[in-house]
Each structure stands twice: as structure tokens, then as C-alpha cells.
Amino acid sequence: MAYYNRNYQKLKLNRMEYLNSGDCAKVSYNHDMVLKEYFEETFQKYRLSSVMFDILKHIDNPHFIKIYDIYSDLNLLELLKYRMKILSFVVDAYTAKFYVDDSINVLMEHKDYILDNFRELDILFEIFTNNGIFAHDIKRKNAILNKNGIIIIDPDAFYQYTKEIGKSIVAKENKTKLVNLFRSICIDSARNLPDFGILETWIDTVLADIDVTENTDVTYEISKKLKYAKRPIENFNNAI
């Protein structure tokens, strides 16, 4: 068995090292690229589809993972059947750019880190909406935080809305996901700080308590929460 793309090209890689794994796949890397390999039992709805790959590949944004190609795990007979259009293409793996996560603590950083990045993420999520994409499974675990910015990775669960669902619903849903990402990043940053339990409650009830509509300017709403200090943690210290 070997990995082949839709042009029947076999995947050739330099030595890869194990990076991590989850419920659906294993990820390896070689400092330039990652290879995500789905487990055999992973259902199709939890895999990046060929249709979604074709859409996402053309989204050129520094805050979104750069995906290179998708592959199917085929033996020679299966490859022949695929070339003869007898066998359909199933995404068993994909390659993408590797990003270093510096584990930035956004609560301790200057608030401009959050505001600048979420302004850019606002633009990115508008691109998702305009392409009919629900940005699903958006959380700290599926984002890279480094000195160059916040990067959304792991779009496996992204899906397109049907014609029956209006754009306004997609816009509201994607903005809600962006607020949830803000909350998730703040909660993660608070884990190793003193009084985590109190911090978590404050984040939920004050910092990330944002009402969302299809027209919400998420970054503006976050900026209102952070306007009294240079670092987000100072807003918490001022509140107690």
C-alpha cells in the first residue's frame, strides 16, 4: 500500500517524525511539512473531503493552514481500478505546511497581540462565510500561537451549508466560533496561572461574554473588554 494523489502520483517523503495523534488520525512532520494519516476506522464525515480541500487550498491567508495535497492509500490493483474510474477516491491522508507553536500566553501578552490577530481572523472567517463554509471544531487545540500570529489548522470538520440555509446563519455561526476560539485560547493561557478556577469564571462571565449576531464585529467587542489595561490579565487584576 502507498499514498497516491488524484493525479496518480505516489507520495514521496523524507524521514518523518511522530508529532501527535487524536481520535481520528496520526500526524507526522519533518520540520517543513506535516502528514496527517486518518485511521482506517475514521468515518468520512471526520475526514477532509476532496470538495472541501479544493475550496480551502485556494484560500491564501497567513492565518490559515496551507494545505498541499490529499492522498488515498492504494495497492497496485486499487490504483489501477481508480485510474479506470472503477474505484472512487477516498481521502486517507493529506500534507500541509508545518508551523511551530510557541504557546503564546495571550493573557500575559500586550493586548495588541489579540486584537491584531483577531482582526485578521475576522477577515479570514468572512472568507469562510463567503465560500459557504461552516468553520467547525475551532478551538485552541486546533490553532497555532506563535510570535508571527494565530494560525487555524485542522479543518477536517469544515463543511459547506446547503442552499436552504441562508448566508446570515452561516455568518452568525462562524462569528460564534471565533468568539469561542477567543475563549478557548484565554482558558488555555490561564491554566498555569494562579487562581485558575477564578480566572476561568472571569473569562466566561466577563472577558468572553459576547452576544453574537451575523453583523457582530468580534474584534471590536473584544477590544471593549480589554480597554482598561495593556495586558488582558491586568483587566482581571483590576476586577478583583
FIKOLZA-1660 file (N, C-alpha, C; in steps of 0.1 Angstrom, whole numbers, plus 5000, padded with zeros to 4 digits):
% residues 240
   i   px   py   pz ch aa at
   1 5009 4988 5000  A  M  N
   1 5000 5000 5000  A  M CA
   1 5009 5012 5000  A  M  C
   2 5004 5023 4993  A  A  N
   2 5011 5036 4993  A  A CA
   2 5001 5047 4991  A  A  C
   3 5005 5059 4993  A  Y  N
   3 4996 5070 4991  A  Y CA
   3 4998 5076 4977  A  Y  C
   4 4986 5078 4971  A  Y  N
   4 4986 5084 4957  A  Y CA
   4 4976 5096 4957  A  Y  C
   5 4980 5106 4950  A  N  N
   5 4970 5118 4949  A  N CA
   5 4961 5115 4937  A  N  C
   6 4953 5125 4934  A  R  N
   6 4943 5123 4923  A  R CA
   6 4948 5123 4909  A  R  C
   7 4961 5126 4908  A  N  N
   7 4968 5126 4896  A  N CA
   7 4977 5113 4895  A  N  C
   8 4974 5103 4903  A  Y  N
   8 4981 5090 4904  A  Y CA
   8 4996 5091 4908  A  Y  C
   9 5000 5103 4914  A  Q  N
   9 5013 5104 4918  A  Q CA
   9 5015 5099 4932  A  Q  C
  10 5026 5091 4934  A  K  N
  10 5029 5085 4947  A  K CA
  10 5036 5095 4956  A  K  C
  11 5031 5095 4968  A  L  N
  11 5037 5104 4978  A  L CA
  11 5051 5099 4982  A  L  C
  12 5061 5108 4981  A  K  N
  12 5075 5105 4985  A  K CA
  12 5079 5115 4995  A  K  C
  13 5083 5110 5007  A  L  N
  13 5086 5119 5018  A  L CA
  13 5100 5116 5023  A  L  C
  14 5106 5127 5028  A  N  N
  14 5118 5125 5036  A  N CA
  14 5114 5119 5050  A  N  C
  15 5124 5116 5058  A  R  N
  15 5121 5109 5071  A  R CA
  15 5112 5118 5079  A  R  C
  16 5101 5112 5084  A  M  N
  16 5091 5119 5092  A  M CA
  16 5092 5115 5106  A  M  C
  17 5089 5124 5115  A  E  N
  17 5089 5121 5130  A  E CA
  17 5075 5122 5135  A  E  C
  18 5071 5114 5145  A  Y  N
  18 5058 5115 5151  A  Y CA
  18 5056 5128 5158  A  Y  C
  19 5045 5134 5155  A  L  N
  19 5041 5147 5162  A  L CA
  19 5031 5145 5172  A  L  C
  20 5019 5140 5168  A  N  N
  20 5008 5137 5178  A  N CA
  20 4997 5129 5171  A  N  C
  21 4987 5126 5179  A  S  N
  21 4976 5118 5173  A  S CA
  21 4964 5121 5181  A  S  C
  22 4952 5119 5175  A  G  N
  22 4939 5121 5182  A  G CA
  22 4930 5109 5180  A  G  C
  23 4917 5112 5180  A  D  N
  23 4908 5101 5178  A  D CA
  23 4906 5096 5164  A  D  C
  24 4910 5105 5155  A  C  N
  24 4908 5102 5140  A  C CA
  24 4920 5100 5132  A  C  C
  25 4932 5105 5137  A  A  N
  25 4943 5104 5128  A  A CA
  25 4956 5106 5136  A  A  C
  26 4967 5103 5129  A  K  N
  26 4981 5104 5134  A  K CA
  26 4988 5115 5125  A  K  C
  27 4996 5123 5132  A  V  N
  27 5003 5134 5125  A  V CA
  27 5018 5132 5126  A  V  C
  28 5025 5132 5115  A  S  N
  28 5040 5132 5115  A  S CA
  28 5045 5145 5108  A  S  C
  29 5058 5148 5110  A  Y  N
  29 5063 5160 5104  A  Y CA
  29 5078 5159 5101  A  Y  C
  30 5083 5168 5093  A  N  N
  30 5098 5168 5090  A  N CA
  30 5103 5182 5091  A  N  C
  31 5097 5190 5099  A  H  N
  31 5101 5204 5101  A  H CA
  31 5097 5214 5090  A  H  C
  32 5093 5208 5078  A  D  N
  32 5088 5217 5067  A  D CA
  32 5073 5214 5064  A  D  C
  33 5069 5201 5067  A  M  N
  33 5056 5196 5063  A  M CA
  33 5051 5186 5073  A  M  C
  34 5038 5186 5073  A  V  N
  34 5031 5176 5082  A  V CA
  34 5024 5166 5073  A  V  C
  35 5023 5154 5077  A  L  N
  35 5015 5143 5071  A  L CA
  35 5004 5139 5081  A  L  C
  36 4992 5141 5077  A  K  N
  36 4981 5136 5086  A  K CA
  36 4975 5124 5080  A  K  C
  37 4975 5113 5087  A  E  N
  37 4970 5100 5082  A  E CA
  37 4958 5096 5091  A  E  C
  38 4947 5094 5084  A  Y  N
  38 4935 5090 5091  A  Y CA
  38 4935 5075 5095  A  Y  C
  39 4930 5072 5106  A  F  N
  39 4929 5058 5110  A  F CA
  39 4918 5051 5101  A  F  C
  40 4920 5039 5098  A  E  N
  40 4911 5031 5089  A  E CA
  40 4897 5032 5093  A  E  C
  41 4894 5033 5106  A  E  N
  41 4880 5032 5111  A  E CA
  41 4874 5046 5111  A  E  C
  42 4882 5057 5108  A  T  N
  42 4876 5070 5109  A  T CA
  42 4866 5073 5098  A  T  C
  43 4854 5077 5102  A  F  N
  43 4843 5079 5093  A  F CA
  43 4846 5091 5083  A  F  C
  44 4840 5090 5072  A  Q  N
  44 4842 5101 5061  A  Q CA
  44 4839 5115 5066  A  Q  C
  45 4829 5116 5075  A  K  N
  45 4825 5129 5079  A  K CA
  45 4835 5136 5088  A  K  C
  46 4845 5128 5093  A  Y  N
  46 4856 5133 5101  A  Y CA
  46 4868 5135 5093  A  Y  C
  47 4868 5133 5080  A  R  N
  47 4879 5135 5072  A  R CA
  47 4877 5147 5063  A  R  C
  48 4888 5153 5059  A  L  N
  48 4888 5164 5049  A  L CA
  48 4883 5158 5036  A  L  C
  49 4873 5164 5030  A  S  N
  49 4868 5158 5018  A  S CA
  49 4875 5164 5006  A  S  C
  50 4874 5158 4995  A  S  N
  50 4880 5163 4982  A  S CA
  50 4874 5177 4979  A  S  C
  51 4861 5178 4980  A  V  N
  51 4855 5191 4977  A  V CA
  51 4859 5202 4986  A  V  C
  52 4860 5199 4999  A  M  N
  52 4864 5210 5008  A  M CA
  52 4879 5213 5006  A  M  C
  53 4887 5203 5003  A  F  N
  53 4901 5205 5000  A  F CA
  53 4903 5215 4988  A  F  C
  54 4895 5213 4978  A  D  N
  54 4896 5221 4966  A  D CA
  54 4893 5236 4969  A  D  C
  55 4884 5238 4978  A  I  N
  55 4880 5251 4982  A  I CA
  55 4891 5258 4991  A  I  C
  56 4895 5250 5001  A  L  N
  56 4904 5255 5011  A  L CA
  56 4918 5258 5006  A  L  C
  57 4922 5250 4996  A  K  N
  57 4935 5251 4990  A  K CA
  57 4938 5265 4984  A  K  C
  58 4927 5271 4979  A  H  N
  58 4928 5284 4973  A  H CA
  58 4926 5295 4982  A  H  C
  59 4924 5293 4995  A  I  N
  59 4924 5304 5005  A  I CA
  59 4938 5307 5009  A  I  C
  60 4943 5317 5004  A  D  N
  60 4957 5321 5007  A  D CA
  60 4957 5332 5018  A  D  C
  61 4959 5327 5030  A  N  N
  61 4958 5336 5042  A  N CA
  61 4968 5332 5052  A  N  C
  62 4976 5341 5057  A  P  N
  62 4987 5337 5067  A  P CA
  62 4982 5332 5080  A  P  C
  63 4969 5333 5082  A  H  N
  63 4963 5328 5095  A  H CA
  63 4955 5315 5093  A  H  C
  64 4957 5309 5081  A  F  N
  64 4951 5296 5078  A  F CA
  64 4961 5286 5073  A  F  C
  65 4960 5274 5077  A  I  N
  65 4970 5264 5073  A  I CA
  65 4971 5262 5058  A  I  C
  66 4983 5261 5053  A  K  N
  66 4985 5259 5039  A  K CA
  66 4985 5244 5036  A  K  C
  67 4974 5239 5029  A  I  N
  67 4973 5225 5026  A  I CA
  67 4979 5222 5012  A  I  C
  68 4987 5212 5012  A  Y  N
  68 4994 5209 4999  A  Y CA
  68 4986 5199 4990  A  Y  C
  69 4983 5187 4995  A  D  N
  69 4976 5177 4987  A  D CA
  69 4969 5167 4995  A  D  C
  70 4960 5160 4989  A  I  N
  70 4953 5149 4995  A  I CA
  70 4957 5135 4988  A  I  C
  71 4956 5125 4996  A  Y  N
  71 4960 5112 4991  A  Y CA
  71 4951 5100 4996  A  Y  C
  72 4951 5090 4987  A  S  N
  72 4944 5078 4991  A  S CA
  72 4954 5066 4992  A  S  C
  73 4951 5058 5002  A  D  N
  73 4961 5046 5004  A  D CA
  73 4956 5035 4995  A  D  C
  74 4964 5032 4985  A  L  N
  74 4960 5022 4975  A  L CA
  74 4971 5012 4972  A  L  C
  75 4967 4999 4970  A  N  N
  75 4977 4990 4965  A  N CA
  75 4976 4991 4949  A  N  C
  76 4985 4983 4942  A  L  N
  76 4986 4984 4928  A  L CA
  76 4973 4981 4921  A  L  C
  77 4965 4971 4926  A  L  N
  77 4953 4968 4920  A  L CA
  77 4942 4979 4922  A  L  C
  78 4942 4984 4934  A  E  N
  78 4933 4995 4936  A  E CA
  78 4936 5008 4928  A  E  C
  79 4949 5010 4927  A  L  N
  79 4954 5021 4919  A  L CA
  79 4949 5020 4904  A  L  C
  80 4950 5008 4899  A  L  N
  80 4945 5005 4885  A  L CA
  80 4930 5007 4884  A  L  C
  81 4923 5003 4894  A  K  N
  81 4908 5005 4894  A  K CA
  81 4905 5019 4895  A  K  C
  82 4912 5027 4903  A  Y  N
  82 4910 5041 4904  A  Y CA
  82 4912 5048 4890  A  Y  C
  83 4923 5044 4884  A  R  N
  83 4927 5050 4871  A  R CA
  83 4916 5047 4860  A  R  C
  84 4910 5035 4862  A  M  N
  84 4899 5031 4853  A  M CA
  84 4885 5036 4857  A  M  C
  85 4885 5044 4867  A  K  N
  85 4872 5051 4872  A  K CA
  85 4863 5040 4878  A  K  C
  86 4868 5029 4882  A  I  N
  86 4860 5018 4889  A  I CA
  86 4860 5021 4904  A  I  C
  87 4870 5026 4909  A  L  N
  87 4872 5029 4923  A  L CA
  87 4872 5044 4926  A  L  C
  88 4864 5049 4935  A  S  N
  88 4864 5063 4938  A  S CA
  88 4875 5067 4947  A  S  C
  89 4879 5080 4947  A  F  N
  89 4889 5085 4955  A  F CA
  89 4885 5087 4970  A  F  C
  90 4892 5082 4979  A  V  N
  90 4889 5083 4993  A  V CA
  90 4901 5090 5000  A  V  C
  91 4898 5101 5007  A  V  N
  91 4910 5108 5014  A  V CA
  91 4914 5100 5026  A  V  C
  92 4926 5095 5025  A  D  N
  92 4932 5087 5037  A  D CA
  92 4943 5095 5044  A  D  C
  93 4948 5106 5037  A  A  N
  93 4958 5114 5043  A  A CA
  93 4959 5127 5035  A  A  C
  94 4966 5137 5041  A  Y  N
  94 4969 5149 5034  A  Y CA
  94 4982 5155 5040  A  Y  C
  95 4988 5163 5032  A  T  N
  95 5000 5170 5036  A  T CA
  95 4997 5185 5037  A  T  C
  96 5005 5192 5046  A  A  N
  96 5003 5206 5048  A  A CA
  96 5016 5212 5054  A  A  C
  97 5016 5225 5054  A  K  N
  97 5028 5232 5060  A  K CA
  97 5029 5230 5075  A  K  C
  98 5041 5228 5080  A  F  N
  98 5043 5227 5094  A  F CA
  98 5046 5240 5100  A  F  C
  99 5039 5243 5112  A  Y  N
  99 5041 5255 5119  A  Y CA
  99 5046 5253 5133  A  Y  C
 100 5054 5261 5138  A  V  N
 100 5059 5260 5152  A  V CA
 100 5050 5267 5161  A  V  C
 101 5046 5260 5172  A  D  N
 101 5037 5267 5182  A  D CA
 101 5045 5271 5193  A  D  C
 102 5046 5284 5196  A  D  N
 102 5054 5290 5207  A  D CA
 102 5046 5291 5220  A  D  C
 103 5033 5286 5219  A  S  N
 103 5025 5286 5231  A  S CA
 103 5024 5299 5238  A  S  C
 104 5021 5309 5230  A  I  N
 104 5020 5323 5235  A  I CA
 104 5009 5324 5245  A  I  C
 105 5012 5330 5257  A  N  N
 105 5002 5332 5267  A  N CA
 105 4995 5346 5264  A  N  C
 106 4983 5345 5258  A  V  N
 106 4977 5358 5254  A  V CA
 106 4973 5367 5266  A  V  C
 107 4971 5361 5277  A  L  N
 107 4967 5369 5289  A  L CA
 107 4979 5377 5294  A  L  C
 108 4991 5373 5291  A  M  N
 108 5003 5380 5296  A  M CA
 108 5009 5389 5285  A  M  C
 109 5005 5386 5272  A  E  N
 109 5010 5395 5261  A  E CA
 109 5003 5408 5261  A  E  C
 110 5009 5418 5254  A  H  N
 110 5002 5430 5251  A  H CA
 110 4989 5427 5244  A  H  C
 111 4979 5435 5247  A  K  N
 111 4965 5432 5241  A  K CA
 111 4966 5433 5226  A  K  C
 112 4975 5440 5221  A  D  N
 112 4976 5442 5206  A  D CA
 112 4978 5428 5199  A  D  C
 113 4984 5419 5206  A  Y  N
 113 4986 5405 5200  A  Y CA
 113 4972 5399 5197  A  Y  C
 114 4963 5400 5207  A  I  N
 114 4949 5395 5205  A  I CA
 114 4942 5403 5194  A  I  C
 115 4942 5416 5196  A  L  N
 115 4934 5425 5187  A  L CA
 115 4939 5424 5173  A  L  C
 116 4952 5425 5170  A  D  N
 116 4957 5424 5157  A  D CA
 116 4954 5411 5150  A  D  C
 117 4955 5400 5158  A  N  N
 117 4953 5387 5152  A  N CA
 117 4938 5384 5150  A  N  C
 118 4930 5389 5159  A  F  N
 118 4915 5386 5157  A  F CA
 118 4909 5395 5146  A  F  C
 119 4915 5407 5144  A  R  N
 119 4911 5415 5133  A  R CA
 119 4914 5407 5120  A  R  C
 120 4925 5401 5119  A  E  N
 120 4929 5393 5107  A  E CA
 120 4920 5380 5106  A  E  C
 121 4918 5374 5118  A  L  N
 121 4909 5362 5118  A  L CA
 121 4895 5365 5114  A  L  C
 122 4890 5377 5118  A  D  N
 122 4877 5382 5114  A  D CA
 122 4876 5382 5098  A  D  C
 123 4886 5387 5092  A  I  N
 123 4886 5387 5077  A  I CA
 123 4886 5373 5072  A  I  C
 124 4894 5364 5078  A  L  N
 124 4895 5350 5073  A  L CA
 124 4882 5343 5075  A  L  C
 125 4875 5345 5086  A  F  N
 125 4862 5339 5088  A  F CA
 125 4851 5344 5079  A  F  C
 126 4853 5357 5075  A  E  N
 126 4844 5362 5064  A  E CA
 126 4846 5355 5051  A  E  C
 127 4859 5352 5048  A  I  N
 127 4861 5344 5036  A  I CA
 127 4855 5331 5037  A  I  C
 128 4855 5324 5048  A  F  N
 128 4849 5311 5050  A  F CA
 128 4834 5313 5047  A  F  C
 129 4828 5323 5053  A  T  N
 129 4813 5326 5051  A  T CA
 129 4810 5328 5037  A  T  C
 130 4818 5336 5030  A  N  N
 130 4815 5339 5016  A  N CA
 130 4817 5327 5007  A  N  C
 131 4824 5317 5012  A  N  N
 131 4826 5304 5004  A  N CA
 131 4816 5294 5009  A  N  C
 132 4807 5298 5017  A  G  N
 132 4797 5288 5022  A  G CA
 132 4802 5278 5031  A  G  C
 133 4812 5281 5039  A  I  N
 133 4818 5271 5048  A  I CA
 133 4815 5274 5063  A  I  C
 134 4810 5264 5069  A  F  N
 134 4809 5264 5084  A  F CA
 134 4823 5260 5090  A  F  C
 135 4829 5269 5097  A  A  N
 135 4843 5266 5103  A  A CA
 135 4840 5259 5116  A  A  C
 136 4840 5246 5115  A  H  N
 136 4837 5237 5127  A  H CA
 136 4849 5233 5134  A  H  C
 137 4847 5230 5147  A  D  N
 137 4858 5225 5156  A  D CA
 137 4869 5235 5157  A  D  C
 138 4866 5247 5160  A  I  N
 138 4875 5258 5162  A  I CA
 138 4878 5260 5177  A  I  C
 139 4891 5257 5180  A  K  N
 139 4895 5257 5195  A  K CA
 139 4910 5259 5195  A  K  C
 140 4915 5261 5208  A  R  N
 140 4929 5263 5210  A  R CA
 140 4937 5251 5204  A  R  C
 141 4932 5239 5206  A  K  N
 141 4940 5227 5202  A  K CA
 141 4942 5227 5187  A  K  C
 142 4932 5234 5180  A  N  N
 142 4933 5234 5165  A  N CA
 142 4938 5248 5160  A  N  C
 143 4946 5254 5168  A  A  N
 143 4952 5267 5164  A  A CA
 143 4967 5267 5168  A  A  C
 144 4975 5274 5160  A  I  N
 144 4989 5276 5164  A  I CA
 144 4991 5290 5169  A  I  C
 145 4997 5292 5180  A  L  N
 145 5000 5305 5186  A  L CA
 145 5015 5307 5186  A  L  C
 146 5020 5315 5177  A  N  N
 146 5034 5318 5177  A  N CA
 146 5037 5333 5176  A  N  C
 147 5049 5338 5176  A  K  N
 147 5052 5352 5176  A  K CA
 147 5047 5359 5163  A  K  C
 148 5045 5351 5152  A  N  N
 148 5040 5357 5140  A  N CA
 148 5025 5358 5139  A  N  C
 149 5018 5351 5148  A  G  N
 149 5004 5352 5148  A  G CA
 149 4997 5340 5152  A  G  C
 150 4984 5340 5150  A  I  N
 150 4975 5328 5153  A  I CA
 150 4971 5322 5140  A  I  C
 151 4973 5309 5139  A  I  N
 151 4970 5302 5126  A  I CA
 151 4960 5291 5129  A  I  C
 152 4949 5290 5121  A  I  N
 152 4939 5280 5122  A  I CA
 152 4944 5268 5114  A  I  C
 153 4944 5256 5121  A  I  N
 153 4948 5244 5115  A  I CA
 153 4937 5234 5116  A  I  C
 154 4939 5222 5111  A  D  N
 154 4929 5211 5113  A  D CA
 154 4915 5214 5108  A  D  C
 155 4913 5217 5095  A  P  N
 155 4900 5220 5090  A  P CA
 155 4892 5208 5086  A  P  C
 156 4895 5196 5092  A  D  N
 156 4889 5183 5088  A  D CA
 156 4874 5184 5089  A  D  C
 157 4868 5191 5099  A  A  N
 157 4854 5190 5101  A  A CA
 157 4847 5202 5095  A  A  C
 158 4854 5210 5087  A  F  N
 158 4847 5221 5080  A  F CA
 158 4837 5215 5070  A  F  C
 159 4826 5222 5068  A  Y  N
 159 4816 5217 5058  A  Y CA
 159 4808 5228 5052  A  Y  C
 160 4803 5226 5040  A  Q  N
 160 4795 5236 5033  A  Q CA
 160 4780 5235 5037  A  Q  C
 161 4774 5247 5037  A  Y  N
 161 4760 5248 5040  A  Y CA
 161 4752 5245 5028  A  Y  C
 162 4740 5240 5030  A  T  N
 162 4731 5238 5018  A  T CA
 162 4724 5251 5014  A  T  C
 163 4718 5250 5002  A  K  N
 163 4711 5262 4997  A  K CA
 163 4700 5267 5006  A  K  C
 164 4694 5258 5013  A  E  N
 164 4683 5261 5022  A  E CA
 164 4687 5270 5034  A  E  C
 165 4700 5270 5037  A  I  N
 165 4705 5278 5048  A  I CA
 165 4710 5291 5043  A  I  C
 166 4705 5302 5049  A  G  N
 166 4709 5315 5044  A  G CA
 166 4723 5319 5049  A  G  C
 167 4729 5328 5042  A  K  N
 167 4742 5333 5045  A  K CA
 167 4743 5339 5059  A  K  C
 168 4732 5345 5063  A  S  N
 168 4732 5352 5076  A  S CA
 168 4734 5342 5087  A  S  C
 169 4728 5330 5086  A  I  N
 169 4730 5319 5096  A  I CA
 169 4745 5314 5096  A  I  C
 170 4751 5313 5085  A  V  N
 170 4765 5309 5084  A  V CA
 170 4774 5320 5090  A  V  C
 171 4771 5332 5087  A  A  N
 171 4778 5343 5093  A  A CA
 171 4778 5344 5108  A  A  C
 172 4766 5342 5114  A  K  N
 172 4764 5342 5128  A  K CA
 172 4772 5330 5134  A  K  C
 173 4771 5318 5128  A  E  N
 173 4777 5306 5133  A  E CA
 173 4792 5308 5133  A  E  C
 174 4798 5313 5122  A  N  N
 174 4812 5315 5121  A  N CA
 174 4817 5325 5131  A  N  C
 175 4810 5336 5133  A  K  N
 175 4814 5346 5143  A  K CA
 175 4813 5340 5157  A  K  C
 176 4803 5332 5160  A  T  N
 176 4803 5325 5173  A  T CA
 176 4815 5316 5175  A  T  C
 177 4819 5309 5164  A  K  N
 177 4831 5300 5165  A  K CA
 177 4843 5309 5168  A  K  C
 178 4844 5321 5163  A  L  N
 178 4855 5330 5165  A  L CA
 178 4856 5334 5180  A  L  C
 179 4844 5337 5185  A  V  N
 179 4843 5341 5199  A  V CA
 179 4847 5329 5208  A  V  C
 180 4843 5317 5204  A  N  N
 180 4846 5305 5211  A  N CA
 180 4861 5303 5211  A  N  C
 181 4867 5306 5200  A  L  N
 181 4882 5305 5199  A  L CA
 181 4889 5314 5208  A  L  C
 182 4884 5326 5209  A  F  N
 182 4889 5336 5219  A  F CA
 182 4888 5331 5233  A  F  C
 183 4877 5325 5236  A  R  N
 183 4875 5320 5250  A  R CA
 183 4885 5308 5252  A  R  C
 184 4885 5299 5242  A  S  N
 184 4894 5287 5244  A  S CA
 184 4909 5291 5245  A  S  C
 185 4913 5301 5238  A  I  N
 185 4927 5305 5239  A  I CA
 185 4930 5311 5253  A  I  C
 186 4920 5319 5257  A  C  N
 186 4922 5326 5271  A  C CA
 186 4922 5315 5282  A  C  C
 187 4913 5305 5281  A  I  N
 187 4912 5295 5291  A  I CA
 187 4925 5287 5291  A  I  C
 188 4930 5284 5280  A  D  N
 188 4943 5276 5279  A  D CA
 188 4954 5284 5285  A  D  C
 189 4955 5297 5282  A  S  N
 189 4965 5306 5288  A  S CA
 189 4964 5307 5303  A  S  C
 190 4952 5305 5308  A  A  N
 190 4950 5307 5323  A  A CA
 190 4954 5294 5331  A  A  C
 191 4956 5283 5324  A  R  N
 191 4957 5270 5331  A  R CA
 191 4969 5270 5340  A  R  C
 192 4980 5276 5337  A  N  N
 192 4992 5276 5345  A  N CA
 192 4994 5288 5354  A  N  C
 193 4984 5296 5355  A  L  N
 193 4984 5308 5363  A  L CA
 193 4977 5305 5376  A  L  C
 194 4981 5313 5387  A  P  N
 194 4975 5311 5400  A  P CA
 194 4960 5314 5399  A  P  C
 195 4952 5308 5407  A  D  N
 195 4937 5310 5408  A  D CA
 195 4931 5307 5394  A  D  C
 196 4934 5296 5388  A  F  N
 196 4929 5292 5375  A  F CA
 196 4913 5292 5376  A  F  C
 197 4908 5286 5386  A  G  N
 197 4893 5285 5387  A  G CA
 197 4886 5298 5387  A  G  C
 198 4892 5308 5394  A  I  N
 198 4886 5321 5394  A  I CA
 198 4888 5328 5380  A  I  C
 199 4900 5326 5375  A  L  N
 199 4902 5331 5361  A  L CA
 199 4893 5326 5351  A  L  C
 200 4890 5313 5352  A  E  N
 200 4882 5306 5342  A  E CA
 200 4868 5312 5343  A  E  C
 201 4863 5314 5355  A  T  N
 201 4849 5320 5357  A  T CA
 201 4849 5334 5351  A  T  C
 202 4860 5342 5354  A  W  N
 202 4860 5356 5349  A  W CA
 202 4861 5356 5334  A  W  C
 203 4868 5347 5328  A  I  N
 203 4868 5347 5313  A  I CA
 203 4855 5344 5307  A  I  C
 204 4847 5334 5314  A  D  N
 204 4834 5330 5309  A  D CA
 204 4824 5341 5311  A  D  C
 205 4824 5348 5322  A  T  N
 205 4814 5357 5326  A  T CA
 205 4817 5372 5322  A  T  C
 206 4829 5375 5319  A  V  N
 206 4833 5389 5316  A  V CA
 206 4840 5390 5303  A  V  C
 207 4852 5383 5302  A  L  N
 207 4860 5385 5290  A  L CA
 207 4855 5380 5277  A  L  C
 208 4849 5368 5278  A  A  N
 208 4844 5362 5266  A  A CA
 208 4829 5362 5265  A  A  C
 209 4822 5370 5273  A  D  N
 209 4808 5370 5273  A  D CA
 209 4803 5381 5263  A  D  C
 210 4802 5376 5250  A  I  N
 210 4799 5385 5239  A  I CA
 210 4786 5379 5232  A  I  C
 211 4776 5388 5230  A  D  N
 211 4765 5384 5222  A  D CA
 211 4768 5385 5208  A  D  C
 212 4764 5375 5200  A  V  N
 212 4768 5374 5186  A  V CA
 212 4756 5375 5177  A  V  C
 213 4757 5383 5167  A  T  N
 213 4747 5383 5156  A  T CA
 213 4755 5382 5143  A  T  C
 214 4748 5381 5132  A  E  N
 214 4755 5380 5119  A  E CA
 214 4764 5392 5116  A  E  C
 215 4761 5403 5122  A  N  N
 215 4768 5416 5120  A  N CA
 215 4778 5420 5131  A  N  C
 216 4780 5411 5140  A  T  N
 216 4789 5414 5151  A  T CA
 216 4804 5416 5147  A  T  C
 217 4810 5427 5151  A  D  N
 217 4824 5429 5149  A  D CA
 217 4831 5423 5161  A  D  C
 218 4836 5411 5159  A  V  N
 218 4841 5404 5171  A  V CA
 218 4853 5411 5177  A  V  C
 219 4862 5416 5169  A  T  N
 219 4874 5423 5174  A  T CA
 219 4870 5435 5182  A  T  C
 220 4861 5443 5177  A  Y  N
 220 4856 5455 5184  A  Y CA
 220 4851 5451 5198  A  Y  C
 221 4843 5440 5198  A  E  N
 221 4837 5436 5211  A  E CA
 221 4848 5431 5220  A  E  C
 222 4858 5424 5215  A  I  N
 222 4869 5421 5224  A  I CA
 222 4877 5433 5229  A  I  C
 223 4879 5443 5220  A  S  N
 223 4886 5455 5224  A  S CA
 223 4879 5462 5235  A  S  C
 224 4866 5462 5236  A  K  N
 224 4859 5468 5246  A  K CA
 224 4861 5461 5260  A  K  C
 225 4864 5448 5259  A  K  N
 225 4867 5441 5271  A  K CA
 225 4881 5444 5277  A  K  C
 226 4890 5448 5268  A  L  N
 226 4904 5450 5271  A  L CA
 226 4908 5464 5272  A  L  C
 227 4899 5473 5272  A  K  N
 227 4903 5488 5270  A  K CA
 227 4909 5494 5282  A  K  C
 228 4909 5488 5294  A  Y  N
 228 4914 5494 5306  A  Y CA
 228 4928 5490 5310  A  Y  C
 229 4935 5482 5302  A  A  N
 229 4948 5477 5305  A  A CA
 229 4956 5474 5293  A  A  C
 230 4969 5472 5295  A  K  N
 230 4978 5469 5283  A  K CA
 230 4978 5454 5281  A  K  C
 231 4976 5446 5292  A  R  N
 231 4976 5431 5290  A  R CA
 231 4963 5426 5296  A  R  C
 232 4957 5416 5290  A  P  N
 232 4944 5411 5294  A  P CA
 232 4944 5407 5309  A  P  C
 233 4954 5402 5314  A  I  N
 233 4955 5398 5328  A  I CA
 233 4953 5409 5337  A  I  C
 234 4957 5421 5333  A  E  N
 234 4955 5433 5342  A  E CA
 234 4940 5437 5343  A  E  C
 235 4932 5434 5333  A  N  N
 235 4918 5436 5335  A  N CA
 235 4912 5427 5346  A  N  C
 236 4917 5415 5347  A  F  N
 236 4913 5406 5358  A  F CA
 236 4918 5411 5371  A  F  C
 237 4931 5416 5372  A  N  N
 237 4936 5421 5384  A  N CA
 237 4929 5433 5389  A  N  C
 238 4924 5441 5379  A  N  N
 238 4917 5453 5383  A  N CA
 238 4902 5450 5388  A  N  C
 239 4898 5438 5384  A  A  N
 239 4884 5435 5387  A  A CA
 239 4883 5428 5401  A  A  C
 240 4894 5424 5407  A  I  N
 240 4893 5417 5420  A  I CA
 240 4898 5426 5431  A  I  C
% end
